[in-house]
């Protein structure tokens, strides 16, 4: 003998309104008061999974979660390891940056030579030569520290490399570019071994790069 299904409400459960059938076993429950039903094509949250909060977008497929490294950034998948600049590119960029001041030196030498062959112009020539030297030094500092702090000096831009922080992947700023050049003093110690260190170092870093935690990438 078959008994009809028991549709009586359970203890603590509110009976359905008049004319509404109670949900059967295994059927999805209707949304509670104040809870939004899932949109068309959107899966309801699984057991143990928190629904997105109001105003919060659900994570897209393949998008990295909060706190995970991004692709192509230092420390991320692939990182910048494949883009480390070679020693030749680094040396070429540094050589071009050093030649920036060369025209000023040449002009200063010519002015000093002309003044030496003239009579009574020694004081004025010395002042002019000093101004030329200072102008060349100002251009050199602007290029190395201001442009370098933004990632590319004129020399690095010509050879196609960029200086960034290995921790953030961003330029290091003018102050840290100045400190990095000061740390190059350590690269000149012990027979300039620090300048040659990028030839075999995994990250192509000099001693100054390791101290400031910078890398040069293509």
Secondary structure, DSSP 8 states (H G I E B T S, - for coil): ----------TT-----TT-----TTS-----TT-----TT-----TT-----TT-----TT---TTS--TTSTTSSSTTGGGB--HHHHHHHHHHHHHTTHHHHHHHHHHHHHHHTSSS-HHHHHHHHHHHHHHHHHHHHIIIIIIHHTT--HHHHHHT-EEEETTTSS--HHHHHHHHHHHHHHHHHHHHHHHHGGGT-TT---HHHHHHTEEEE-
